[in-house]
Structures are given as structure tokens and as C-alpha cells.
């Protein structure tokens, strides 16, 4: 699913994000959404979220249950 649309992202959702420091390498961090930080309905680089671990980044992939 598309991580550029706010409506696709749910609190507690399983996602892969790219952290600010990983934008050059594209390394992804997996986790569960604690808070959606982007207010607009769309963002070209992905919706910014905070994971339950406290890490903040932009959603690149929305994972389905059982997908790792």
C-alpha cells in the first residue's frame, strides 16, 4: 500500500519507515505506528510518523499482517 496517503496509515499499523539519517542510503526501519505526524492528506516523500520505539521517519511501505 501507498505510504504517501495519510488515509492508508493507521495507529498501530505495521510499517517500514526511512529515518532522516537513513535518507541517503534508503535503509528501512520496521515498526508499529504510535502517532501520525503529517497533517496533510498526502505527502510526496511519505507520511511522517513516530513509531512505538520513538523513532520518527517517513512511511515507505505499509506491511500486511504476517509480511516481514
CNS distance restraints for C-alpha pairs under 8 A (distance, minus, plus):
assign (resid   1 and name CA) (resid   8 and name CA) 7.25 0.50 0.50
assign (resid   1 and name CA) (resid  61 and name CA) 6.62 0.50 0.50
assign (resid   1 and name CA) (resid  62 and name CA) 5.49 0.50 0.50
assign (resid   1 and name CA) (resid  63 and name CA) 7.68 0.50 0.50
assign (resid   2 and name CA) (resid   8 and name CA) 6.88 0.50 0.50
assign (resid   2 and name CA) (resid  60 and name CA) 7.61 0.50 0.50
assign (resid   2 and name CA) (resid  61 and name CA) 6.77 0.50 0.50
assign (resid   2 and name CA) (resid  62 and name CA) 6.91 0.50 0.50
assign (resid   3 and name CA) (resid   8 and name CA) 6.89 0.50 0.50
assign (resid   3 and name CA) (resid   9 and name CA) 7.12 0.50 0.50
assign (resid   3 and name CA) (resid  46 and name CA) 5.26 0.50 0.50
assign (resid   3 and name CA) (resid  47 and name CA) 6.14 0.50 0.50
assign (resid   3 and name CA) (resid  58 and name CA) 7.95 0.50 0.50
assign (resid   3 and name CA) (resid  59 and name CA) 5.01 0.50 0.50
assign (resid   3 and name CA) (resid  60 and name CA) 5.35 0.50 0.50
assign (resid   3 and name CA) (resid  61 and name CA) 5.74 0.50 0.50
assign (resid   3 and name CA) (resid  62 and name CA) 6.28 0.50 0.50
assign (resid   4 and name CA) (resid  42 and name CA) 5.53 0.50 0.50
assign (resid   4 and name CA) (resid  43 and name CA) 5.23 0.50 0.50
assign (resid   4 and name CA) (resid  44 and name CA) 5.98 0.50 0.50
assign (resid   4 and name CA) (resid  45 and name CA) 6.57 0.50 0.50
assign (resid   4 and name CA) (resid  46 and name CA) 4.16 0.50 0.50
assign (resid   4 and name CA) (resid  47 and name CA) 5.47 0.50 0.50
assign (resid   4 and name CA) (resid  59 and name CA) 7.27 0.50 0.50
assign (resid   4 and name CA) (resid  60 and name CA) 7.78 0.50 0.50
assign (resid   5 and name CA) (resid   9 and name CA) 7.36 0.50 0.50
assign (resid   5 and name CA) (resid  41 and name CA) 5.97 0.50 0.50
assign (resid   5 and name CA) (resid  42 and name CA) 4.65 0.50 0.50
assign (resid   5 and name CA) (resid  43 and name CA) 6.80 0.50 0.50
assign (resid   5 and name CA) (resid  46 and name CA) 7.39 0.50 0.50
assign (resid   5 and name CA) (resid  47 and name CA) 6.77 0.50 0.50
assign (resid   6 and name CA) (resid  38 and name CA) 7.68 0.50 0.50
assign (resid   6 and name CA) (resid  40 and name CA) 7.35 0.50 0.50
assign (resid   6 and name CA) (resid  41 and name CA) 5.00 0.50 0.50
assign (resid   6 and name CA) (resid  42 and name CA) 5.87 0.50 0.50
assign (resid   6 and name CA) (resid  47 and name CA) 6.19 0.50 0.50
assign (resid   7 and name CA) (resid  41 and name CA) 6.89 0.50 0.50
assign (resid   9 and name CA) (resid  13 and name CA) 6.67 0.50 0.50
assign (resid   9 and name CA) (resid  36 and name CA) 7.89 0.50 0.50
assign (resid   9 and name CA) (resid  62 and name CA) 7.51 0.50 0.50
assign (resid  10 and name CA) (resid  33 and name CA) 7.09 0.50 0.50
assign (resid  11 and name CA) (resid  32 and name CA) 7.72 0.50 0.50
assign (resid  11 and name CA) (resid  33 and name CA) 5.13 0.50 0.50
assign (resid  11 and name CA) (resid  34 and name CA) 5.71 0.50 0.50
assign (resid  11 and name CA) (resid  35 and name CA) 6.26 0.50 0.50
assign (resid  11 and name CA) (resid  36 and name CA) 7.31 0.50 0.50
assign (resid  12 and name CA) (resid  32 and name CA) 5.24 0.50 0.50
assign (resid  12 and name CA) (resid  33 and name CA) 4.79 0.50 0.50
assign (resid  12 and name CA) (resid  34 and name CA) 6.11 0.50 0.50
assign (resid  13 and name CA) (resid  32 and name CA) 5.32 0.50 0.50
assign (resid  13 and name CA) (resid  33 and name CA) 5.36 0.50 0.50
assign (resid  13 and name CA) (resid  62 and name CA) 7.63 0.50 0.50
assign (resid  13 and name CA) (resid  63 and name CA) 7.86 0.50 0.50
assign (resid  14 and name CA) (resid  30 and name CA) 7.48 0.50 0.50
assign (resid  14 and name CA) (resid  31 and name CA) 5.81 0.50 0.50
assign (resid  14 and name CA) (resid  32 and name CA) 4.65 0.50 0.50
assign (resid  14 and name CA) (resid  33 and name CA) 6.70 0.50 0.50
assign (resid  14 and name CA) (resid  62 and name CA) 6.30 0.50 0.50
assign (resid  14 and name CA) (resid  63 and name CA) 5.35 0.50 0.50
assign (resid  14 and name CA) (resid  64 and name CA) 6.96 0.50 0.50
assign (resid  14 and name CA) (resid  65 and name CA) 7.41 0.50 0.50
assign (resid  15 and name CA) (resid  30 and name CA) 5.83 0.50 0.50
assign (resid  15 and name CA) (resid  31 and name CA) 5.67 0.50 0.50
assign (resid  15 and name CA) (resid  32 and name CA) 6.09 0.50 0.50
assign (resid  15 and name CA) (resid  33 and name CA) 7.16 0.50 0.50
assign (resid  15 and name CA) (resid  59 and name CA) 6.65 0.50 0.50
assign (resid  15 and name CA) (resid  60 and name CA) 7.62 0.50 0.50
assign (resid  15 and name CA) (resid  61 and name CA) 5.66 0.50 0.50
assign (resid  15 and name CA) (resid  62 and name CA) 4.51 0.50 0.50
assign (resid  15 and name CA) (resid  63 and name CA) 5.24 0.50 0.50
assign (resid  16 and name CA) (resid  28 and name CA) 5.79 0.50 0.50
assign (resid  16 and name CA) (resid  29 and name CA) 5.37 0.50 0.50
assign (resid  16 and name CA) (resid  30 and name CA) 4.42 0.50 0.50
assign (resid  16 and name CA) (resid  31 and name CA) 6.46 0.50 0.50
assign (resid  16 and name CA) (resid  59 and name CA) 5.99 0.50 0.50
assign (resid  16 and name CA) (resid  60 and name CA) 5.78 0.50 0.50
assign (resid  16 and name CA) (resid  61 and name CA) 5.04 0.50 0.50
assign (resid  16 and name CA) (resid  62 and name CA) 6.45 0.50 0.50
assign (resid  16 and name CA) (resid  63 and name CA) 7.25 0.50 0.50
assign (resid  17 and name CA) (resid  28 and name CA) 5.40 0.50 0.50
assign (resid  17 and name CA) (resid  29 and name CA) 5.22 0.50 0.50
assign (resid  17 and name CA) (resid  30 and name CA) 6.42 0.50 0.50
assign (resid  17 and name CA) (resid  31 and name CA) 7.92 0.50 0.50
assign (resid  17 and name CA) (resid  57 and name CA) 5.51 0.50 0.50
assign (resid  17 and name CA) (resid  58 and name CA) 5.15 0.50 0.50
assign (resid  17 and name CA) (resid  59 and name CA) 4.35 0.50 0.50
assign (resid  17 and name CA) (resid  60 and name CA) 5.30 0.50 0.50
assign (resid  17 and name CA) (resid  61 and name CA) 6.93 0.50 0.50
assign (resid  18 and name CA) (resid  22 and name CA) 6.03 0.50 0.50
assign (resid  18 and name CA) (resid  23 and name CA) 6.19 0.50 0.50
assign (resid  18 and name CA) (resid  26 and name CA) 6.42 0.50 0.50
assign (resid  18 and name CA) (resid  27 and name CA) 6.23 0.50 0.50
assign (resid  18 and name CA) (resid  28 and name CA) 4.88 0.50 0.50
assign (resid  18 and name CA) (resid  29 and name CA) 6.13 0.50 0.50
assign (resid  18 and name CA) (resid  57 and name CA) 5.29 0.50 0.50
assign (resid  18 and name CA) (resid  58 and name CA) 5.50 0.50 0.50
assign (resid  18 and name CA) (resid  59 and name CA) 6.68 0.50 0.50
assign (resid  18 and name CA) (resid  60 and name CA) 6.72 0.50 0.50
assign (resid  19 and name CA) (resid  23 and name CA) 6.38 0.50 0.50
assign (resid  19 and name CA) (resid  27 and name CA) 7.89 0.50 0.50
assign (resid  19 and name CA) (resid  28 and name CA) 7.36 0.50 0.50
assign (resid  19 and name CA) (resid  29 and name CA) 7.24 0.50 0.50
assign (resid  19 and name CA) (resid  55 and name CA) 7.51 0.50 0.50
assign (resid  19 and name CA) (resid  56 and name CA) 6.26 0.50 0.50
assign (resid  19 and name CA) (resid  57 and name CA) 4.38 0.50 0.50
assign (resid  19 and name CA) (resid  58 and name CA) 6.81 0.50 0.50
assign (resid  20 and name CA) (resid  56 and name CA) 7.85 0.50 0.50
assign (resid  20 and name CA) (resid  57 and name CA) 6.20 0.50 0.50
assign (resid  22 and name CA) (resid  26 and name CA) 5.57 0.50 0.50
assign (resid  22 and name CA) (resid  27 and name CA) 5.50 0.50 0.50
assign (resid  22 and name CA) (resid  28 and name CA) 7.59 0.50 0.50
assign (resid  23 and name CA) (resid  27 and name CA) 7.27 0.50 0.50
assign (resid  28 and name CA) (resid  60 and name CA) 7.95 0.50 0.50
assign (resid  31 and name CA) (resid  51 and name CA) 6.00 0.50 0.50
assign (resid  31 and name CA) (resid  52 and name CA) 7.13 0.50 0.50
assign (resid  31 and name CA) (resid  53 and name CA) 7.66 0.50 0.50
assign (resid  32 and name CA) (resid  51 and name CA) 5.38 0.50 0.50
assign (resid  32 and name CA) (resid  52 and name CA) 5.84 0.50 0.50
assign (resid  33 and name CA) (resid  49 and name CA) 6.52 0.50 0.50
assign (resid  33 and name CA) (resid  50 and name CA) 6.08 0.50 0.50
assign (resid  33 and name CA) (resid  51 and name CA) 4.55 0.50 0.50
assign (resid  33 and name CA) (resid  52 and name CA) 6.08 0.50 0.50
assign (resid  34 and name CA) (resid  49 and name CA) 7.41 0.50 0.50
assign (resid  34 and name CA) (resid  50 and name CA) 5.57 0.50 0.50
assign (resid  34 and name CA) (resid  51 and name CA) 4.91 0.50 0.50
assign (resid  34 and name CA) (resid  52 and name CA) 4.85 0.50 0.50
assign (resid  35 and name CA) (resid  49 and name CA) 5.70 0.50 0.50
assign (resid  35 and name CA) (resid  50 and name CA) 5.18 0.50 0.50
assign (resid  35 and name CA) (resid  51 and name CA) 6.92 0.50 0.50
assign (resid  36 and name CA) (resid  47 and name CA) 7.56 0.50 0.50
assign (resid  36 and name CA) (resid  48 and name CA) 6.41 0.50 0.50
assign (resid  36 and name CA) (resid  49 and name CA) 4.49 0.50 0.50
assign (resid  36 and name CA) (resid  50 and name CA) 6.51 0.50 0.50
assign (resid  37 and name CA) (resid  47 and name CA) 7.54 0.50 0.50
assign (resid  37 and name CA) (resid  48 and name CA) 5.33 0.50 0.50
assign (resid  37 and name CA) (resid  49 and name CA) 5.10 0.50 0.50
assign (resid  37 and name CA) (resid  50 and name CA) 7.01 0.50 0.50
assign (resid  38 and name CA) (resid  47 and name CA) 5.71 0.50 0.50
assign (resid  38 and name CA) (resid  48 and name CA) 5.26 0.50 0.50
assign (resid  38 and name CA) (resid  49 and name CA) 7.12 0.50 0.50
assign (resid  42 and name CA) (resid  46 and name CA) 7.68 0.50 0.50
assign (resid  42 and name CA) (resid  47 and name CA) 7.05 0.50 0.50
assign (resid  43 and name CA) (resid  47 and name CA) 5.79 0.50 0.50
assign (resid  45 and name CA) (resid  58 and name CA) 6.98 0.50 0.50
assign (resid  46 and name CA) (resid  58 and name CA) 4.99 0.50 0.50
assign (resid  46 and name CA) (resid  59 and name CA) 5.09 0.50 0.50
assign (resid  46 and name CA) (resid  60 and name CA) 6.19 0.50 0.50
assign (resid  47 and name CA) (resid  58 and name CA) 5.22 0.50 0.50
assign (resid  47 and name CA) (resid  59 and name CA) 5.50 0.50 0.50
assign (resid  48 and name CA) (resid  56 and name CA) 7.02 0.50 0.50
assign (resid  48 and name CA) (resid  57 and name CA) 5.39 0.50 0.50
assign (resid  48 and name CA) (resid  58 and name CA) 4.23 0.50 0.50
assign (resid  48 and name CA) (resid  59 and name CA) 6.34 0.50 0.50
assign (resid  49 and name CA) (resid  56 and name CA) 5.71 0.50 0.50
assign (resid  49 and name CA) (resid  57 and name CA) 5.78 0.50 0.50
assign (resid  49 and name CA) (resid  58 and name CA) 6.17 0.50 0.50
assign (resid  49 and name CA) (resid  59 and name CA) 7.04 0.50 0.50
assign (resid  50 and name CA) (resid  54 and name CA) 5.82 0.50 0.50
assign (resid  50 and name CA) (resid  55 and name CA) 5.60 0.50 0.50
assign (resid  50 and name CA) (resid  56 and name CA) 4.41 0.50 0.50
assign (resid  50 and name CA) (resid  57 and name CA) 6.72 0.50 0.50
assign (resid  51 and name CA) (resid  55 and name CA) 5.37 0.50 0.50
assign (resid  51 and name CA) (resid  56 and name CA) 6.37 0.50 0.50
assign (resid  63 and name CA) (resid  67 and name CA) 5.87 0.50 0.50
assign (resid  63 and name CA) (resid  68 and name CA) 7.27 0.50 0.50
